[in-house]
C-alpha cells in the first residue's frame, strides 16, 4: 500500500475512534522518554489522540488512555518504564484504562517478552516503524478488547501528513531523516530505528513554511545523523532533486530563505559528515544558530576506534579548528560517554585534554550503559561502576569550571533572546534563550512572550544568565 493511502486509512480509523468516544469526555496521559526525535514522535501521537476525542491530562490516575513513548539508549529508561507499569496495575483494575507502549524499547524482543510475562495487562505494543498505525491499533483494542502487538523488524517507510500537536507556539522540531547507518558499538539506535531514510525536500520545506505562517520563529531539524541527510544511495538512484536541494548544506540554505523563521538549529550531527559545504552553509546563513552540537563521545583515539566512530582525536580537534576559523562567533556543545569498555586512565585523560582544548559551551555527559544487542555489551574489559563514577565526577568538575569561565564573556554584552514565557522557578520573571542556547532570566511584561528581543546581560549564575531590557 502507498504511504498516502495508508495515512488516509488511518484518518478513517481516527474518525471511527472519535465516533466511539463521542460524549464520553475521555482523557489521555503521555510520558515521553529520550531524545528530541522521541518528543517529535510524541507530538504526532498527541495530534492523532486529540483528534480521536481525548483531552490531555498530567495525572495518569485519571486517564482513560495511558501511553509511554520509550527510549532504550540507557538502562534507567527501562527501570522507569517498569516502575510506571507497576503503578498502573491498580488504575487499570479500577478504570479499565487502556495502556499503550511505543518507541525504541519496543523494538527489543527481550523487553516485549518481559512486558508480556510481567505486565500482561498492557493493551497495545507498537514499534518505531508503526507509530502511524496507532489509530487502527487503538480502534481494534476498543472494539474487540484484544491485545495488539504491532512491531516491524524491517526499516519502515516515511509517512507524511500525520496530525501533530506541538508543545510550543514559537519553537518547533522538524524531523528530516530517520534511522542511522553508523553502528557505533555502544549504540542500539540502528537496530531499533533502522537504516537512514531521508524525507523529500518538498515535504520538509512545506512543513517549515506552514510553521512560519503559524508564527513559529525557531525550528530544530532532527535526525539520528542529521548531516548525512540525502547522502545515501537511494536518492542518487532515484535522481531526486528539488529546487537544487541534494544535500544537508543545500537544505540549510533553502530553509534559511523562508520568511518568518528567525532561528534554525539541528541535532544530532556526526563529525565525519561535517563537510566543507555544511561548514560554509552554517557560516553564511544568518538564521542558522552558531551553536553547533559536535558529539565527541571520547577524546581517546583508541576508544573512538572501539566505538567505531570513524575519526581520531586529532581529526576531531582539526575539525574544530577549521570550524572556528570559518564560522564567526562559533560555540560548540558535545556528548561524552565516560567508562566505555576498555577505557584506561590514559584514555580518559585524552578526553579531559580535548575538553580543555575545545572549551565547549555545553557538555552532555553520560556514564556508559551496556545495551543488549550491541557489540559494546560483549566487549571484554568492562569498567567497574565505581571507576566510571569517579571519572564522571572529574569530568563534571572540569566542565563546570569552564562553563563558569565561558559565562563571564556574556556579562556586559547585548544578546538577542527568544522569550519563551514565565520562568518555571520564578513565574514573576521571564525566561528565554540566546542564539548559543544560554538560558536568560529577566524582568519584563508578559506580552514579550514569543518575541526575539535585545537584552543586556548583567550577571552569570552557572546554569543561567541574568538580563535586563
LUMMI-823801 format. One record per residue: residue in one letter; x negated, y negated, z of N, C-alpha, C in turn. Coordinates in pm, whole numbers, padded with zeros to 5 digits, always signed. Atoms other than C-alpha are relative to their C-alpha. Last residue first. Example, Ala and Ser with C-alpha at 12.3 -4.5 7.8 and 13.67 -1.06 7.14 Angstrom:
! residues 2
S+00082+00119-00006-01367+00106+00714+00077-00109+00073
A-00089+00119+00000-01230+00450+00780-00090-00120+00000
***
This chain:
! residues 469
X-00044+00058+00126-01581-04508+02884-00075-00130-00024
X-00087+00118-00015-01787-04350+03157+00039-00051-00137
X-00003+00104+00101-01945-04004+03177+00090-00117+00039
X-00100+00101-00038-02055-03744+03429-00007-00114-00099
X+00049+00137-00003-02234-03441+03285+00113-00092+00045
X-00080+00100+00071-02158-03076+03359-00070-00135+00010
X-00093-00064+00094-02321-02748+03464+00093-00099-00070
X+00030-00137+00040-02635-02895+03623+00098+00053-00104
X-00034-00084-00115-02481-03221+03759-00011+00149-00036
X-00007-00143+00037-02604-03499+03531+00016+00084+00126
X+00072-00091-00091-02536-03872+03567+00015+00143-00047
X+00056+00073-00114-02419-04184+03379-00075+00090+00098
X+00031-00100-00102-02345-04051+03030-00074-00070+00114
X+00135+00018-00050-02184-04329+02826-00023+00100+00112
X+00017+00009-00144-01879-04204+02642-00147-00026+00032
X+00136+00025-00045-01768-04256+02283-00003-00012+00152
X+00032+00135-00047-01435-04097+02192-00148-00010+00036
X+00146+00007-00013-01303-03799+01995-00036-00144+00034
X+00072+00100+00079-00929-03763+02061-00151+00018+00019
X+00004-00039+00141-00722-03461+02170-00067-00104-00090
X+00004-00145+00031-00647-03613+02512+00010+00021-00151
X+00126-00029+00070-00716-03989+02525-00012+00147-00040
X-00021+00004+00146-00347-04043+02607-00128+00019-00080
X-00038-00131+00054-00412-03920+02964+00013-00001-00152
X-00144-00022+00015-00595-04243+03056+00031+00132-00072
X-00059+00060+00118-00959-04223+03167+00148+00030-00009
X-00129+00062-00029-01205-04117+03434+00054-00063-00127
X-00007+00147-00007-01486-03885+03326+00141-00045+00037
X-00113+00037-00084-01615-03525+03318+00002-00152+00012
X+00008+00135-00057-01843-03413+03034+00129-00029+00076
X-00123+00044-00065-01905-03047+02942-00023-00138+00061
X+00012+00034-00141-02202-03006+02707+00135-00047+00053
X-00083-00087-00083-02117-02834+02378-00018-00023+00150
X+00086-00110-00047-02401-02994+02178+00068+00087+00105
X+00038-00078+00118-02147-03207+01986-00083+00121+00042
X+00083+00069+00099-02025-03321+02329-00020+00090-00122
X+00130-00059+00036-01740-03164+02519-00070-00085-00106
X+00020-00018+00144-01438-03294+02708-00137+00058-00026
X+00119-00077+00039-01291-03332+03054-00005+00012-00152
X-00009-00065+00131-01053-03583+03209-00129+00075-00028
X+00104+00032+00097-01034-03664+03580+00026+00071-00132
X-00001+00146+00013-00730-03671+03811-00107-00049-00098
X-00096+00045+00102-00681-03298+03746+00007-00151-00017
X-00055+00125-00052-01001-03219+03943+00093-00060-00105
X+00041+00015-00139-01137-02865+03908+00054-00127+00065
X-00060-00107-00081-00947-02780+03592-00031-00017+00148
X+00099-00095-00051-01036-03118+03438+00071+00105+00087
X+00039+00011-00141-00744-03285+03261-00102+00108+00038
X-00111+00016-00093-00745-03281+02878-00050-00011+00143
X-00083-00120-00001-00969-03161+02593+00120-00011+00094
X-00072-00005-00127-01137-03489+02500+00100+00115-00002
X-00135-00045+00036-01386-03439+02214+00075+00026+00130
X-00059-00108-00080-01690-03639+02326+00142+00028-00049
X-00137-00019+00050-01920-03854+02113+00057+00124+00068
X-00033-00129+00063-02220-03931+02332+00144-00002-00052
X-00140+00000+00042-02379-04264+02428+00026+00129-00076
X-00032-00004+00144-02706-04217+02614+00151-00012-00022
X+00023+00130+00063-02800-04332+02967+00033-00004-00148
X-00034+00113-00087-02834-03978+03104-00040-00131-00066
X-00132+00054+00035-02843-03727+02818+00032-00128+00078
X+00014+00077+00125-03220-03662+02839+00134-00061-00044
X+00051+00135-00027-03181-03566+03206-00004-00085-00128
X-00111+00091-00031-02962-03271+03113-00045-00144+00018
X-00067+00039+00124-03255-03094+02948+00108-00104+00025
X+00091+00088+00073-03454-03093+03275+00065-00052-00128
X+00010+00123-00080-03164-02949+03475-00088-00104-00071
X-00127+00071+00018-03101-02697+03200-00003-00132+00073
X+00003+00066+00131-03471-02601+03200+00128-00080-00025
X+00095+00111-00011-03472-02531+03576-00007-00077-00132
X-00064+00109-00073-03154-02327+03530-00094-00119+00018
X-00101+00064+00085-03315-02117+03258+00063-00118+00072
X+00067+00077+00105-03624-02039+03466+00102-00079-00082
X+00070+00110-00066-03422-01933+03772-00069-00091-00102
X-00102+00099-00039-03189-01723+03558-00064-00123+00064
X-00039+00070+00122-03486-01542+03401+00099-00112+00033
X+00117+00079+00038-03622-01452+03746+00029-00082-00125
X+00007+00114-00092-03277-01342+03861-00117-00092-00034
X-00111+00090+00030-03236-01118+03555-00008-00126+00085
X+00037+00073+00122-03578-00967+03609+00108-00102-00038
X+00115+00086-00034-03496-00871+03968-00039-00086-00121
X-00052+00116-00073-03153-00744+03859-00112-00096+00040
X-00079+00084+00090-03301-00518+03591+00046-00127+00072
X+00098+00074+00081-03560-00391+03839+00072-00093-00099
X+00058+00104-00085-03285-00299+04088-00105-00083-00075
X-00087+00117-00017-03086-00125+03815-00066-00109+00083
X-00081-00006-00122-03369+00112+03719+00077-00130+00022
X+00051+00085-00108-03484+00073+03354+00091+00011+00123
X-00103+00095-00043-03414+00359+03113-00049-00073+00124
X+00051+00117-00073-03743+00513+03000+00107-00106+00027
X+00068-00024-00128-03597+00753+02742-00040-00131+00066
X+00145+00026-00004-03345+00646+02477-00060+00035+00137
X+00075-00126-00004-03007+00818+02460-00151-00021+00010
X-00045-00080-00113-02794+00515+02551-00083+00127+00018
X+00062+00049-00123-02995+00296+02316+00036+00082+00122
X+00134-00058-00017-02892+00511+02019-00067-00043+00130
X+00105+00080+00060-02527+00410+02074-00136+00068+00019
X-00011-00001+00145-02236+00650+02126-00104-00086-00070
X-00011-00134+00057-02185+00582+02497+00018-00010-00152
X-00127-00025+00067-02288+00225+02581-00003+00138-00064
X+00003-00113+00094-02561+00154+02834+00140+00026-00055
X-00102-00097-00040-02535-00193+02992+00004+00111-00105
X-00030-00107+00096-02839-00418+02970+00096+00103+00059
X+00076-00118-00041-02813-00710+03216+00041+00114-00093
X-00070-00125-00029-02681-01009+03026-00098+00107+00048
X+00089-00107-00047-02786-01373+02996+00082+00123+00040
X-00096-00100-00049-02605-01635+02788-00080+00125+00032
X+00044-00139+00013-02858-01918+02758+00107+00090+00061
X-00083-00095-00075-02761-02280+02690-00055+00141-00023
X-00103+00082-00066-02965-02580+02575+00090+00086+00088
X-00139-00009+00046-03262-02356+02498+00092-00093+00080
X-00077+00088-00089-03619-02465+02579+00146-00011-00048
X-00115+00050+00075-03788-02295+02279+00079-00103+00080
X+00040+00070+00121-04135-02249+02431+00118-00066-00072
X+00079+00121-00034-04029-02165+02787-00031-00082-00125
X-00093+00094-00063-03756-01926+02667-00072-00130+00035
X-00082+00059+00107-04004-01759+02432+00095-00104+00059
X+00086+00087+00081-04253-01708+02717+00080-00068-00111
X+00015+00126-00073-03986-01571+02951-00082-00100-00081
X-00132+00066+00004-03902-01307+02689-00008-00136+00070
X-00015+00055+00136-04272-01224+02648+00132-00074-00015
X+00076+00125-00001-04293-01184+03028+00004-00067-00138
X-00086+00101-00064-04017-00923+02999-00070-00136+00005
X-00108+00033+00094-04225-00724+02751+00088-00111+00056
X+00061+00081+00106-04526-00742+02983+00104-00042-00103
X+00018+00134-00057-04313-00621+03272-00060-00094-00103
X+00104+00008-00102-04212-00328+03053-00004-00141+00058
X+00053+00136-00019-03883-00283+02864-00101-00001+00116
X+00142+00010+00031-03848+00088+02781-00060-00137+00020
X+00082-00121-00018-03468+00086+02765-00145-00022-00042
X-00025-00103+00101-03326-00266+02774-00099+00115+00020
X+00006-00138-00046-03369-00447+03106+00039+00105-00101
X+00109-00034-00093-03256-00801+03033+00007+00149+00033
X-00028-00123-00074-03046-00887+02727-00122+00034+00084
X+00115-00080-00041-03071-01247+02607+00048+00120+00081
X-00036-00116-00083-02817-01448+02406-00128+00074+00034
X+00044-00136+00035-02901-01795+02271+00063+00104+00091
X-00045-00091-00106-02826-02167+02256-00037+00142-00043
X-00019-00143+00022-03016-02421+02049+00058+00068+00125
X+00010-00069-00129-03022-02797+02009+00039+00145-00023
X-00038-00139-00021-03101-02975+01682-00012+00040+00148
X-00074-00015-00126-03113-03356+01686+00045+00143+00028
X+00012+00106-00102-03225-03370+01321+00088+00029+00121
X-00133+00040-00047-03231-03033+01139-00016-00105+00109
X-00090+00036+00111-03540-02974+00922+00138-00047+00044
X+00063+00097+00090-03830-02968+01171+00097-00050-00107
X+00019+00126-00071-03624-02805+01445-00059-00107-00090
X-00131+00063-00019-03502-02536+01204-00014-00135+00070
X-00050+00045+00130-03856-02454+01089+00132-00074+00016
X+00081+00115+00040-03987-02440+01447+00048-00058-00133
X-00038+00113-00086-03700-02211+01550-00076-00126-00042
X-00132+00045+00046-03767-01983+01252+00047-00121+00081
X+00024+00069+00128-04140-01963+01342+00132-00054-00057
X+00055+00132-00034-04043-01878+01701-00025-00082-00126
X-00108+00076-00066-03822-01592+01576-00049-00142+00030
X-00093+00044+00105-04089-01470+01333+00114-00083+00059
X+00063+00107+00077-04349-01462+01613+00093-00054-00109
X+00007+00120-00084-04127-01262+01847-00053-00118-00081
X+00096-00006-00110-04059-01016+01566+00011-00128+00084
X+00091+00115-00002-03759-00966+01339-00093+00018+00119
X+00053+00037+00133-03542-00672+01226-00074-00134-00003
X-00040+00138+00027-03330-00644+01545-00057-00056-00130
X-00031+00007+00144-03351-00264+01561+00048-00139-00040
X-00139+00048+00014-03336-00275+01945+00047+00000-00146
X-00086-00105-00054-03649-00059+01965+00148-00038-00011
X+00008-00114+00093-03819-00306+01730+00088+00114+00050
X-00081+00034+00118-03696-00600+01938-00001+00114-00102
X-00141-00023-00036-03839-00428+02247+00090-00030-00118
X-00018-00145-00023-04187-00404+02093+00147+00032+00031
X-00005-00066+00131-04169-00759+01952+00024+00150+00016
X+00107-00096+00025-04088-00887+02300+00018+00067-00136
X+00115+00071+00055-03882-01203+02336-00116+00090-00033
X+00124-00024-00072-03557-01011+02374-00112-00080-00065
X-00014-00133-00062-03191-01063+02281-00124+00041+00078
X+00136-00051-00012-03283-01377+02076+00002+00148+00040
X+00024-00109-00096-02939-01484+01954-00144+00052-00005
X+00102-00083+00066-02951-01820+01771-00038+00115+00094
X+00019-00120-00082-02643-02030+01852-00092+00095-00076
X-00003-00125+00074-02685-02366+01680-00026+00115+00096
X+00028-00109-00094-02596-02696+01847+00016+00130-00078
X+00143-00028+00001-02622-02944+01559-00043+00088+00118
X+00066+00034-00126-02249-02936+01502-00146+00044-00003
X+00051-00123-00061-02144-02917+01136-00081-00038+00124
X-00099-00055-00093-01943-03232+01058-00048+00127+00070
X-00012+00082-00120-02235-03427+00908+00099+00057+00103
X-00144+00013-00022-02324-03152+00662+00025-00071+00133
X-00060+00099+00089-02686-03212+00557+00150-00020+00020
X+00065+00131-00008-02881-03041+00836+00078-00107-00075
X-00020+00051-00136-02642-02747+00875-00057-00142+00011
X-00142+00035-00013-02633-02700+00496+00029-00057+00139
X-00023+00127+00070-03014-02716+00475+00146-00045+00015
X+00065+00106-00079-03051-02444+00740+00025-00137-00063
X-00083+00019-00119-02799-02226+00556-00056-00112+00087
X-00120+00073+00042-02981-02278+00224+00096-00022+00116
X+00026+00143+00016-03313-02189+00389+00126-00077-00040
X+00073+00033+00122-03186-01851+00506-00013-00152-00013
X+00012+00145+00002-03080-01781+00862-00090-00042-00115
X-00081+00057+00108-02978-01422+00785-00001-00152+00000
X+00052-00049+00130-03256-01252+00986+00076-00062-00118
X+00119+00071+00046-03172-01472+01289-00048+00043-00138
X+00116-00087-00022-02820-01323+01313-00123-00074-00053
X+00088-00028+00113-02520-01553+01353-00109+00099+00038
X+00137-00003-00043-02242-01538+01612-00086+00034-00121
X+00061-00107-00081-02072-01780+01607+00047+00135-00057
X-00009-00139+00045-01991-02097+01410-00075+00091+00096
X+00095-00087-00071-01913-02463+01482+00008+00139-00061
X+00005-00139+00045-01750-02732+01267-00107+00073+00082
X+00110-00081-00051-01643-03071+01401+00012+00143-00051
X+00112+00087-00039-01436-03354+01251-00119+00078+00056
X+00091-00080-00084-01167-03171+01054-00123-00086+00030
X-00068-00028-00127-00919-03429+00930-00084+00082+00095
X-00040+00116-00078-01030-03431+00566+00073+00043+00128
X-00143+00002-00031-01190-03109+00440+00033-00116+00093
X-00071+00100+00082-01532-03177+00286+00147-00015+00037
X+00045+00134-00039-01731-02999+00560+00074-00111-00075
X-00080+00036-00117-01525-02687+00487-00035-00141+00048
X-00139+00018+00044-01677-02670+00138+00088-00043+00117
X-00009+00126+00075-02033-02728+00263+00143-00028-00045
X+00016+00112-00093-02001-02457+00527+00019-00133-00072
X-00125+00007-00076-01867-02213+00264-00006-00117+00100
X-00097+00070+00086-02162-02294+00035+00136-00009+00068
X+00039+00141+00017-02405-02207+00315+00102-00077-00083
X-00038+00071-00123-02223-01885+00406-00031-00149-00013
X+00091-00026-00110-02249-01764+00047+00050-00075+00123
X+00050-00136+00017-02059-01749-00284-00100+00037+00110
X+00034-00057-00131-01839-02058-00271-00043+00145-00020
X+00145-00003-00021-01857-02229-00611-00043+00059+00133
X+00048+00139-00012-01488-02323-00608-00150-00003+00034
X-00111+00094-00008-01403-01953-00557-00057-00138+00028
X+00059+00131-00027-01650-01688-00670+00116-00099-00003
X-00095+00096-00056-01559-01320-00672-00073-00128+00036
X+00029+00130+00062-01779-01118-00906+00098-00107+00048
X-00129+00056+00043-01611-00797-00782-00017-00135-00069
X-00062-00093+00094-01949-00618-00772+00130-00058-00056
X+00077+00009+00124-02120-00917-00612+00064+00087-00108
X-00034+00127+00062-01845-00937-00351-00074-00016-00132
X-00136-00007+00053-01867-00564-00266+00038-00131-00072
X-00007-00044+00139-02246-00590-00241+00141-00004-00058
X-00026-00144+00002-02250-00796+00075+00032+00041-00143
X+00126-00062+00045-02394-01141+00133+00017+00151+00009
X+00010-00017+00146-02041-01286+00136-00129+00064-00048
X-00122+00014+00078-02070-01394+00501-00030+00003-00150
X+00015-00092+00112-02407-01280+00641+00126-00001-00086
X+00075+00058+00112-02405-01598+00849-00039+00102-00107
X-00072+00100+00077-02117-01478+01069-00079-00053-00120
X+00129+00044+00055-02262-01154+01195+00033-00108-00102
X+00101-00073-00078-01980-01040+01424-00141-00038-00046
X+00036-00126+00064-01780-01319+01264-00099+00072+00089
X+00032-00120-00077-01613-01642+01367-00038+00116-00090
X-00002-00113+00094-01599-01995+01227-00054+00123+00072
X+00114-00089-00019-01522-02244+01504+00017+00118-00094
X-00020-00141+00030-01292-02533+01418-00130+00076+00026
X+00120-00084-00006-01269-02879+01570+00036+00144-00035
X+00121+00078+00025-01022-03162+01500-00126+00088-00010
X+00118-00061-00063-00687-02985+01472-00125-00076-00043
X+00067+00087-00095-00406-03224+01380-00120+00060+00071
X-00066-00011-00130-00158-02988+01212-00072-00080+00109
X-00132+00064+00011-00271-03104+00867+00072+00000+00134
X+00024+00144+00007-00631-03013+00962+00132-00077-00007
X+00036+00044-00136-00518-02666+01069-00023-00151+00003
X-00125+00002-00076-00347-02623+00731-00025-00046+00144
X-00077+00116+00047-00668-02720+00552+00131-00013+00075
X+00062+00120-00059-00863-02471+00767+00076-00125-00042
X-00026-00001-00144-00622-02187+00680-00057-00126+00065
X-00141+00032-00020-00623-02277+00309+00034-00003+00149
X-00021+00143+00022-01002-02289+00310+00145-00040+00022
X+00064+00074-00110-01028-01943+00468+00027-00149-00015
X-00082-00019-00121-00774-01784+00232-00057-00080+00117
X-00127+00071+00019-00947-01932-00075+00086+00009+00126
X+00014+00143-00029-01290-01817+00048+00131-00079-00009
X+00017+00077+00122-01177-01451+00050-00008-00149+00035
X-00125+00055+00053-01231-01288+00386-00029-00079-00127
X-00018+00146+00001-01551-01090+00432+00138-00037-00052
X-00102+00034+00101-01572-00724+00533+00024-00149+00009
X-00033+00139+00030-01882-00601+00717+00104-00010-00112
X+00098+00068+00082-01870-00240+00834+00048-00142-00034
X+00022-00042+00138-01656-00113+01119-00104-00084-00073
X-00053+00105+00089-01527-00288+01432-00023+00033-00148
X-00140+00026-00035-01563+00009+01671+00065-00107-00088
X-00076-00125-00009-01883+00175+01547+00148-00026+00027
X-00021-00057+00134-02043-00149+01426+00086+00127+00001
X-00091+00073+00089-01970-00307+01771+00016+00063-00139
X-00106-00091+00043-02131-00042+01998+00086-00060-00112
X-00132+00057+00028-02456-00234+02044+00098+00102-00057
X-00072+00018-00127-02779-00135+02218+00149-00023-00021
X-00011-00127-00072-02940+00018+01906+00072-00011+00134
X+00093+00019-00112-02866-00280+01684+00022+00116+00096
X+00028-00116-00085-02663-00127+01402-00116-00024+00096
X+00136+00006-00053-02687-00420+01158-00041+00119+00087
X+00083-00104+00064-02391-00365+00925-00135+00020+00068
X+00145+00025-00005-02128-00554+01123-00075+00117-00061
X+00093-00111+00003-01750-00586+01121-00146-00043-00003
X-00019-00103-00102-01510-00863+01026-00111+00104-00013
X+00041-00135+00037-01554-01187+00835+00017+00094+00118
X+00035-00001+00143-01429-01546+00823-00048+00137-00046
X+00084-00115+00033-01236-01555+01150-00029-00001-00149
X-00037-00057+00130-01108-01906+01216-00096+00115-00031
X+00099-00093+00055-01112-02043+01570+00056+00060-00128
X-00049-00128+00051-00912-02351+01662-00115+00084-00050
X+00110-00087+00041-00968-02666+01868+00057+00135-00043
X+00104+00081+00061-00715-02952+01895-00118+00082-00051
X-00057+00084+00105-00379-02809+01993-00106-00078-00077
X+00035+00142-00009-00525-02521+02192+00066-00075-00114
X+00003+00038-00141-00416-02163+02269-00032-00148+00020
X+00128+00055-00045-00308-02094+01912+00007-00044+00146
X-00035+00095-00106-00008-01870+01844-00131-00049+00061
X+00105+00027-00098-00060-01690+01513+00046-00106+00098
X-00033+00115-00085+00173-01519+01265-00112-00021+00102
X-00059-00035-00129-00010-01278+01031+00038-00128+00075
X-00140+00039-00016-00054-01401+00673+00064+00043+00129
X-00028+00143-00007-00373-01226+00563+00148-00023+00028
X-00141+00035+00016-00487-00871+00632+00021-00149+00021
X-00017+00136-00050-00850-00770+00572+00144-00041-00030
X-00011+00104+00102-00856-00392+00533+00002-00137+00070
X-00131+00052+00035-00977-00149+00798-00007-00102-00113
X-00005+00146+00002-01300+00048+00806+00137-00049-00045
X+00062+00058+00120-01236+00414+00884+00010-00152+00007
X+00145-00011-00012-01177+00556+01232-00073-00058-00121
X+00067-00046+00121-00817+00434+01240-00150+00005+00023
X+00142+00033+00007-00619+00414+01565-00058+00058-00128
X+00019+00047+00137-00240+00404+01606-00144-00050-00014
X+00145+00020+00011-00140+00601+01913-00030-00029-00145
X+00063+00025+00129+00228+00559+01998-00152-00008+00015
X+00129+00066-00015+00426+00705+02288-00067-00008-00137
X+00117-00087+00019+00789+00784+02221-00128-00082+00016
X+00066-00024-00129+01079+00591+02376-00121+00093-00013
X+00005-00144-00025+01259+00632+02040-00062+00037+00134
X-00112-00078+00053+01382+00280+01969-00001+00145+00047
X-00128+00045-00056+01157+00070+02192+00114+00092-00042
X+00002-00029-00143+00842+00271+02108+00133-00038+00065
X-00018-00145-00014+00923+00269+01736+00002+00042+00148
X-00138-00034+00037+00972-00109+01745+00027+00150+00022
X-00088+00043-00110+00646-00163+01935+00145+00039-00029
X+00024-00087-00115+00442+00042+01687+00095-00034+00115
X-00053-00133+00032+00601-00139+01391-00015+00096+00118
X-00147+00005+00001+00540-00483+01546+00065+00136-00028
X-00058+00001-00135+00179-00382+01635+00153-00013-00002
X-00116-00091-00006+00091-00288+01276+00068-00001+00137
X-00112+00055+00079-00138-00591+01219+00126+00085+00009
X-00065+00108-00074-00363-00473+01503+00124-00052-00073
X-00146-00015+00011-00436-00151+01312+00075-00105+00080
X-00040+00002+00142-00809-00184+01230+00151+00007-00018
X+00036+00127+00062-00921-00286+01582+00049-00011-00145
X+00141+00034+00015-00738+00001+01746-00022-00133-00070
X+00032+00035+00139-00392+00070+01884-00143-00053-00008
X+00144+00017+00016-00268+00251+02194-00025-00032-00146
X+00055+00025+00134+00100+00212+02286-00151-00016+00009
X-00093-00023+00111+00305+00349+02578-00065-00009-00138
X+00029+00098+00106+00069+00395+02875+00082+00033-00124
X-00115+00090+00014+00244+00610+03139-00027-00114-00099
X-00091-00049+00105-00016+00883+03087+00123-00088-00022
X-00103+00106+00003-00278+00683+03284+00103+00036-00108
X-00016+00066-00131-00530+00946+03400+00110-00105+00004
X+00011-00089-00114-00531+01202+03116+00036-00069+00132
X-00103-00105+00009-00405+01000+02822+00003+00086+00126
X-00131+00065-00018-00613+00699+02934+00112+00103-00004
X-00017+00030-00143-00922+00918+02981+00135-00065+00026
X-00023-00128-00069-00886+01061+02629+00024-00023+00149
X-00141-00035+00022-00847+00707+02492+00034+00134+00065
X-00086+00093-00074-01175+00610+02658+00147+00037-00019
X+00007-00037-00141-01371+00919+02546+00086-00093+00086
X-00082-00116-00034-01242+00863+02193-00004+00034+00149
X+00090-00098-00063-01383+00510+02158+00084+00117+00054
X+00068-00072+00108-01189+00298+01906-00094+00106+00055
X-00090-00106+00047-00951+00198+02187-00057+00076-00119
X+00014-00117-00087-01235+00005+02354+00084+00118-00050
X+00119-00081+00028-01252-00232+02058-00007+00128+00082
X+00135+00053+00002-00901-00371+02078-00108+00104-00011
X+00063+00007+00131-00559-00251+02184-00145-00044+00010
X+00143+00027-00008-00366-00138+02490-00059+00001-00140
X+00073-00017+00128+00012-00153+02521-00146-00036+00021
X+00143+00027-00016+00225-00103+02834-00071+00033-00131
X+00076-00063+00108+00604-00132+02802-00147-00042+00014
X+00086+00086+00083+00753-00224+03140-00072+00082-00108
X+00006-00065+00131+01018+00018+03271-00083-00080-00099
X-00060+00080+00107+01085-00230+03550+00009+00071-00135
X-00109+00088-00042+01026-00042+03877+00074-00065-00116
X-00107-00079-00064+00824+00257+03758+00120-00087+00035
X-00060-00086+00103+00616+00047+03518+00119+00077+00057
X-00080+00091+00081+00550-00212+03789+00075+00078-00108
X-00122+00031-00076+00436+00070+04021+00092-00093-00079
X-00082-00121-00014+00192+00204+03761+00131-00030+00071
X-00125+00006+00078+00066-00141+03662+00093+00118+00023
X-00093+00095-00061-00197-00172+03937+00136+00003-00069
X-00042-00054-00129-00370+00145+03813+00102-00089+00069
X-00097-00106+00031-00373+00010+03458+00051+00064+00129
X-00128+00063+00035-00536-00310+03588+00107+00106-00030
X-00056+00059-00122-00815-00113+03760+00137-00062-00027
X-00056-00110-00079-00868+00100+03450+00059-00050+00132
X-00119-00058+00064-00906-00211+03236+00063+00106+00087
X-00110+00097-00012-01143-00389+03477+00128+00057-00059
X-00044+00000-00140-01368-00085+03513+00120-00093+00019
X-00072-00126-00024-01384-00053+03135+00055+00005+00141
X-00130+00013+00068-01474-00422+03098+00084+00126+00018
X-00094+00060-00094-01748-00377+03363+00137-00023-00063
X-00071-00098-00081-01922-00130+03131+00105-00064+00091
X+00060-00028-00131-02024-00389+02875+00092+00086+00084
X+00142+00036+00005-01968-00432+02499-00069+00032+00132
X+00079-00114-00048-01641-00237+02502-00149-00030+00002
X+00137+00014+00049-01383-00515+02477-00080+00117+00054
X+00120-00043-00072-01008-00477+02523-00130-00025-00075
X+00085+00001+00119-00687-00655+02427-00144+00018+00048
X+00142+00022-00027-00453-00554+02710-00075+00006-00133
X+00094-00038+00105-00079-00595+02653-00142-00034+00044
X+00136+00035-00043+00202-00595+02907-00098+00051-00104
X+00102-00055+00088+00563-00604+02783-00135-00049+00051
X-00065-00117+00060+00862-00655+03013-00094+00070-00098
X+00001-00020+00145+00654-00890+03228+00075+00127-00040
X-00132+00036+00051+00744-00998+03584+00012+00023-00151
X-00106-00067-00077+00457-00817+03761+00140-00030-00056
X-00033-00129+00063+00215-00922+03483+00114+00071+00072
X-00014-00099-00107+00232-01283+03604+00041+00135-00060
X+00134-00022-00056+00096-01541+03354+00003+00105+00111
X+00009+00020-00144+00416-01524+03149-00144+00027+00043
X+00122-00033-00072+00472-01564+02775+00013-00028+00149
X+00060+00123-00052+00819-01556+02622-00119+00037+00087
X+00056-00001-00135+00924-01258+02408-00057-00137+00035
X-00095+00039-00104+01160-01280+02111-00051+00005+00142
X-00088-00112-00031+00981-01090+01835+00090-00027+00120
X-00101-00007+00106+00835-01415+01701+00099+00114+00024
X-00095+00108-00025+00665-01450+02040+00106-00008-00110
X-00084-00032-00115+00507-01107+02001+00104-00108+00025
X-00097-00104+00035+00377-01173+01649+00099+00024+00114
X-00086+00052+00106+00210-01503+01739+00108+00100-00038
X-00096+00090-00064+00080-01359+02066+00097-00058-00102
X-00095-00085-00073-00083-01073+01872+00107-00085+00067
X-00086-00063+00101-00240-01323+01632+00105+00090+00067
X-00088+00106+00050-00372-01535+01921+00096+00056-00106
X-00109+00016-00097-00501-01212+02078+00095-00112-00043
X-00094-00112+00019-00705-01137+01765+00121-00016+00093
X-00069+00029+00124-00863-01484+01793+00102+00109-00033
X-00093+00108-00031-00950-01417+02157+00082-00038-00123
X-00112-00060-00073-01101-01084+02053+00104-00105+00035
X-00076-00076+00100-01313-01266+01795+00120+00069+00065
X-00094+00090+00066-01409-01516+02066+00078+00069-00112
X+00054+00110+00078-01567-01233+02266+00109-00088-00062
X+00102+00003+00104-01462-01003+02544-00016-00130-00073
X+00137-00021-00047-01143-00928+02734-00095-00023-00117
X+00101-00013+00104-00797-01067+02664-00137+00015+00064
X+00133+00020-00058-00510-01007+02906-00103+00027-00110
X+00114-00049+00078-00158-01051+02770-00129-00033+00073
X+00126+00040-00063+00172-01076+02959-00113+00057-00084
X+00120-00080+00025+00513-01064+02793-00120-00060+00072
X+00129+00067-00018+00861-01180+02891-00115+00095-00032
X+00115-00085-00035+01212-01080+02783-00130-00081+00007
X+00098+00085-00070+01509-01318+02790-00122+00079+00049
X+00053-00072-00118+01755-01037+02693-00102-00082+00081
X-00075+00030-00123+01981-01232+02455-00055+00061+00126
X-00086+00119+00001+01842-01070+02139+00076-00014+00133
X+00026+00075-00123+01571-00813+02211+00095-00118+00020
X-00019-00091-00114+01691-00557+01952-00014-00074+00133
X-00144-00031-00009+01731-00836+01695+00028+00088+00120
X-00067+00123-00042+01379-00965+01761+00150+00024+00018
X+00022+00009-00144+01248-00608+01737+00070-00124+00056
X-00072-00110-00067+01409-00567+01395-00016-00006+00151
X-00143+00035-00003+01292-00911+01278+00082+00108+00071
X-00014+00112-00093+00931-00831+01373+00147-00038+00014
X-00004-00059-00134+00971-00495+01196+00010-00109+00108
X-00132-00062-00015+01062-00681+00877+00015+00065+00137
X-00093+00111-00026+00754-00901+00922+00143+00051+00015
X+00010+00032-00143+00551-00580+00950+00091-00117+00037
X-00061-00110-00076+00674-00464+00607-00001-00032+00150
X-00145+00017+00015+00589-00802+00457+00076+00106+00078
X-00039+00113-00085+00237-00768+00602+00150-00025-00009
X+00006-00045-00139+00201-00421+00447+00044-00112+00096
X-00121-00081-00023+00318-00550+00110+00005+00048+00145
X-00114+00094-00005+00051-00825+00121+00131+00073+00025
X-00002+00066-00130-00215-00566+00212+00117-00097+00013
X+00073+00126+00003-00126-00352-00088+00012-00070+00136
X-00084+00119+00000+00000+00000+00000-00089-00126+00000
***
